[in-house]
Amino acid sequence: VQLQASGGGLVQAGGSLRLSCAVSGRAFSDHVMGWFRRAPGKEREFVSAIRWSGRSTLYADYVKGRFAISRDNAKNTVYLQMNSLKPEDTAVYYCAANPSSLSRIERLYNYWGQGTLVTVSS
């Protein structure tokens, strides 16, 4: 099982990036896919989550209205569209899979990708 996150990079404040998380090795049709991030010197925190089936999504307050999570079941890929980026969004972003519920609780996610770095300059 492999989760491959990509799409990170350097962007100016106010800009946009789209992260991708490609899943291979098994189907996650019954899982929830989430994005987390770890800023320099901080704990990893929840960003957003989505069910593979259905349309249910969940967002952290600090990204609500700016970020949008989506999935392409045919490509086994989850996306995180990030708009109006702020310097405080600078972090390594991780995708993860959770076999239970739509949740922001990190310990429920048992498959993790390697992370992709997003740097937002002021």
ChimeraX commands (.cxc) that place a marker at each C-alpha (Angstrom):
marker #1 position 0.00,0.00,0.00 radius 0.5
marker #1 position 1.40,3.37,-0.99 radius 0.5
marker #1 position 0.15,6.92,-0.68 radius 0.5
marker #1 position 2.14,9.33,-2.82 radius 0.5
marker #1 position 1.66,13.02,-2.14 radius 0.5
marker #1 position 2.81,15.58,-4.68 radius 0.5
marker #1 position 2.22,19.12,-5.84 radius 0.5
marker #1 position 4.00,21.09,-3.16 radius 0.5
marker #1 position 6.27,24.00,-3.93 radius 0.5
marker #1 position 7.01,27.66,-3.35 radius 0.5
marker #1 position 4.21,30.17,-3.86 radius 0.5
marker #1 position 3.62,33.79,-2.93 radius 0.5
marker #1 position 0.99,34.75,-0.40 radius 0.5
marker #1 position -2.40,34.90,-2.05 radius 0.5
marker #1 position -1.44,32.24,-4.58 radius 0.5
marker #1 position -2.74,28.74,-5.15 radius 0.5
marker #1 position -1.45,25.19,-5.25 radius 0.5
marker #1 position -3.11,21.84,-5.81 radius 0.5
marker #1 position -1.82,18.83,-3.93 radius 0.5
marker #1 position -2.43,15.29,-5.13 radius 0.5
marker #1 position -2.39,12.02,-3.25 radius 0.5
marker #1 position -2.20,8.95,-5.45 radius 0.5
marker #1 position -3.15,5.68,-3.80 radius 0.5
marker #1 position -1.81,2.36,-5.02 radius 0.5
marker #1 position -1.62,-1.19,-3.76 radius 0.5
marker #1 position -5.22,-1.54,-2.67 radius 0.5
marker #1 position -8.60,0.09,-3.00 radius 0.5
marker #1 position -9.72,2.53,-0.36 radius 0.5
marker #1 position -13.35,2.69,-1.42 radius 0.5
marker #1 position -14.46,2.15,2.17 radius 0.5
marker #1 position -11.96,4.59,3.69 radius 0.5
marker #1 position -11.78,8.24,4.53 radius 0.5
marker #1 position -8.85,10.17,3.02 radius 0.5
marker #1 position -7.37,13.03,4.97 radius 0.5
marker #1 position -4.80,15.77,4.67 radius 0.5
marker #1 position -2.67,16.84,7.60 radius 0.5
marker #1 position 0.20,19.29,7.87 radius 0.5
marker #1 position 3.19,19.95,10.08 radius 0.5
marker #1 position 4.58,23.46,10.20 radius 0.5
marker #1 position 8.18,24.04,11.32 radius 0.5
marker #1 position 8.43,23.57,15.07 radius 0.5
marker #1 position 4.79,22.60,15.47 radius 0.5
marker #1 position 2.72,19.46,15.93 radius 0.5
marker #1 position 1.05,17.85,12.97 radius 0.5
marker #1 position -2.52,19.11,12.56 radius 0.5
marker #1 position -5.62,18.18,10.65 radius 0.5
marker #1 position -6.47,20.04,7.45 radius 0.5
marker #1 position -9.30,18.25,5.65 radius 0.5
marker #1 position -10.90,14.86,4.98 radius 0.5
marker #1 position -13.26,13.25,2.48 radius 0.5
marker #1 position -14.99,9.93,2.05 radius 0.5
marker #1 position -14.16,7.95,-1.09 radius 0.5
marker #1 position -17.85,7.15,-1.36 radius 0.5
marker #1 position -20.34,9.94,-1.05 radius 0.5
marker #1 position -19.69,13.63,-0.80 radius 0.5
marker #1 position -19.03,14.17,2.90 radius 0.5
marker #1 position -16.11,16.45,3.69 radius 0.5
marker #1 position -14.56,17.98,6.78 radius 0.5
marker #1 position -12.32,21.05,7.12 radius 0.5
marker #1 position -10.29,22.66,9.85 radius 0.5
marker #1 position -11.52,26.17,10.66 radius 0.5
marker #1 position -8.23,27.74,9.60 radius 0.5
marker #1 position -8.58,26.50,5.99 radius 0.5
marker #1 position -12.35,26.58,5.58 radius 0.5
marker #1 position -13.35,28.69,2.61 radius 0.5
marker #1 position -9.83,28.65,1.16 radius 0.5
marker #1 position -9.07,24.95,0.67 radius 0.5
marker #1 position -11.17,22.36,-1.13 radius 0.5
marker #1 position -10.75,18.60,-0.98 radius 0.5
marker #1 position -11.94,16.31,-3.75 radius 0.5
marker #1 position -11.33,12.82,-5.09 radius 0.5
marker #1 position -11.23,11.06,-8.41 radius 0.5
marker #1 position -12.23,7.46,-7.80 radius 0.5
marker #1 position -11.23,6.36,-11.29 radius 0.5
marker #1 position -7.69,7.63,-10.72 radius 0.5
marker #1 position -7.55,6.59,-7.06 radius 0.5
marker #1 position -6.40,10.11,-6.28 radius 0.5
marker #1 position -7.38,12.71,-3.71 radius 0.5
marker #1 position -6.73,16.41,-4.25 radius 0.5
marker #1 position -6.37,19.41,-2.02 radius 0.5
marker #1 position -6.92,22.70,-3.83 radius 0.5
marker #1 position -5.37,25.47,-1.77 radius 0.5
marker #1 position -6.31,29.06,-2.57 radius 0.5
marker #1 position -5.52,32.39,-0.91 radius 0.5
marker #1 position -2.47,30.86,0.65 radius 0.5
marker #1 position -0.92,32.54,3.68 radius 0.5
marker #1 position 2.60,32.32,5.08 radius 0.5
marker #1 position 1.16,30.40,8.04 radius 0.5
marker #1 position 0.10,27.64,5.62 radius 0.5
marker #1 position 3.79,26.80,5.16 radius 0.5
marker #1 position 4.18,23.16,6.19 radius 0.5
marker #1 position 4.81,19.64,5.04 radius 0.5
marker #1 position 1.45,18.28,3.92 radius 0.5
marker #1 position 0.64,14.60,4.40 radius 0.5
marker #1 position -2.17,12.50,3.02 radius 0.5
marker #1 position -3.51,9.61,5.05 radius 0.5
marker #1 position -6.20,6.92,5.01 radius 0.5
marker #1 position -8.66,6.16,7.80 radius 0.5
marker #1 position -10.76,2.98,7.76 radius 0.5
marker #1 position -13.42,4.21,10.17 radius 0.5
marker #1 position -15.05,7.61,10.22 radius 0.5
marker #1 position -14.84,11.11,8.77 radius 0.5
marker #1 position -12.62,12.52,11.46 radius 0.5
marker #1 position -9.90,15.00,12.32 radius 0.5
marker #1 position -8.36,12.60,14.86 radius 0.5
marker #1 position -4.88,11.70,13.66 radius 0.5
marker #1 position -4.60,8.35,15.42 radius 0.5
marker #1 position -7.53,6.98,13.40 radius 0.5
marker #1 position -5.47,7.27,10.21 radius 0.5
marker #1 position -3.34,4.18,9.74 radius 0.5
marker #1 position -1.83,4.70,6.27 radius 0.5
marker #1 position 0.37,7.73,5.60 radius 0.5
marker #1 position 2.16,9.22,2.63 radius 0.5
marker #1 position 5.61,10.74,2.74 radius 0.5
marker #1 position 4.60,14.40,2.69 radius 0.5
marker #1 position 5.07,17.27,0.28 radius 0.5
marker #1 position 6.47,20.66,1.26 radius 0.5
marker #1 position 4.44,23.82,0.73 radius 0.5
marker #1 position 6.23,27.12,1.28 radius 0.5
marker #1 position 4.28,30.38,1.15 radius 0.5
marker #1 position 6.36,33.54,0.97 radius 0.5
marker #1 position 5.10,36.90,2.20 radius 0.5
marker link #1:1,2 radius 0.2
marker link #1:2,3 radius 0.2
marker link #1:3,4 radius 0.2
marker link #1:4,5 radius 0.2
marker link #1:5,6 radius 0.2
marker link #1:6,7 radius 0.2
marker link #1:7,8 radius 0.2
marker link #1:8,9 radius 0.2
marker link #1:9,10 radius 0.2
marker link #1:10,11 radius 0.2
marker link #1:11,12 radius 0.2
marker link #1:12,13 radius 0.2
marker link #1:13,14 radius 0.2
marker link #1:14,15 radius 0.2
marker link #1:15,16 radius 0.2
marker link #1:16,17 radius 0.2
marker link #1:17,18 radius 0.2
marker link #1:18,19 radius 0.2
marker link #1:19,20 radius 0.2
marker link #1:20,21 radius 0.2
marker link #1:21,22 radius 0.2
marker link #1:22,23 radius 0.2
marker link #1:23,24 radius 0.2
marker link #1:24,25 radius 0.2
marker link #1:25,26 radius 0.2
marker link #1:26,27 radius 0.2
marker link #1:27,28 radius 0.2
marker link #1:28,29 radius 0.2
marker link #1:29,30 radius 0.2
marker link #1:30,31 radius 0.2
marker link #1:31,32 radius 0.2
marker link #1:32,33 radius 0.2
marker link #1:33,34 radius 0.2
marker link #1:34,35 radius 0.2
marker link #1:35,36 radius 0.2
marker link #1:36,37 radius 0.2
marker link #1:37,38 radius 0.2
marker link #1:38,39 radius 0.2
marker link #1:39,40 radius 0.2
marker link #1:40,41 radius 0.2
marker link #1:41,42 radius 0.2
marker link #1:42,43 radius 0.2
marker link #1:43,44 radius 0.2
marker link #1:44,45 radius 0.2
marker link #1:45,46 radius 0.2
marker link #1:46,47 radius 0.2
marker link #1:47,48 radius 0.2
marker link #1:48,49 radius 0.2
marker link #1:49,50 radius 0.2
marker link #1:50,51 radius 0.2
marker link #1:51,52 radius 0.2
marker link #1:52,53 radius 0.2
marker link #1:53,54 radius 0.2
marker link #1:54,55 radius 0.2
marker link #1:55,56 radius 0.2
marker link #1:56,57 radius 0.2
marker link #1:57,58 radius 0.2
marker link #1:58,59 radius 0.2
marker link #1:59,60 radius 0.2
marker link #1:60,61 radius 0.2
marker link #1:61,62 radius 0.2
marker link #1:62,63 radius 0.2
marker link #1:63,64 radius 0.2
marker link #1:64,65 radius 0.2
marker link #1:65,66 radius 0.2
marker link #1:66,67 radius 0.2
marker link #1:67,68 radius 0.2
marker link #1:68,69 radius 0.2
marker link #1:69,70 radius 0.2
marker link #1:70,71 radius 0.2
marker link #1:71,72 radius 0.2
marker link #1:72,73 radius 0.2
marker link #1:73,74 radius 0.2
marker link #1:74,75 radius 0.2
marker link #1:75,76 radius 0.2
marker link #1:76,77 radius 0.2
marker link #1:77,78 radius 0.2
marker link #1:78,79 radius 0.2
marker link #1:79,80 radius 0.2
marker link #1:80,81 radius 0.2
marker link #1:81,82 radius 0.2
marker link #1:82,83 radius 0.2
marker link #1:83,84 radius 0.2
marker link #1:84,85 radius 0.2
marker link #1:85,86 radius 0.2
marker link #1:86,87 radius 0.2
marker link #1:87,88 radius 0.2
marker link #1:88,89 radius 0.2
marker link #1:89,90 radius 0.2
marker link #1:90,91 radius 0.2
marker link #1:91,92 radius 0.2
marker link #1:92,93 radius 0.2
marker link #1:93,94 radius 0.2
marker link #1:94,95 radius 0.2
marker link #1:95,96 radius 0.2
marker link #1:96,97 radius 0.2
marker link #1:97,98 radius 0.2
marker link #1:98,99 radius 0.2
marker link #1:99,100 radius 0.2
marker link #1:100,101 radius 0.2
marker link #1:101,102 radius 0.2
marker link #1:102,103 radius 0.2
marker link #1:103,104 radius 0.2
marker link #1:104,105 radius 0.2
marker link #1:105,106 radius 0.2
marker link #1:106,107 radius 0.2
marker link #1:107,108 radius 0.2
marker link #1:108,109 radius 0.2
marker link #1:109,110 radius 0.2
marker link #1:110,111 radius 0.2
marker link #1:111,112 radius 0.2
marker link #1:112,113 radius 0.2
marker link #1:113,114 radius 0.2
marker link #1:114,115 radius 0.2
marker link #1:115,116 radius 0.2
marker link #1:116,117 radius 0.2
marker link #1:117,118 radius 0.2
marker link #1:118,119 radius 0.2
marker link #1:119,120 radius 0.2
marker link #1:120,121 radius 0.2
marker link #1:121,122 radius 0.2
view
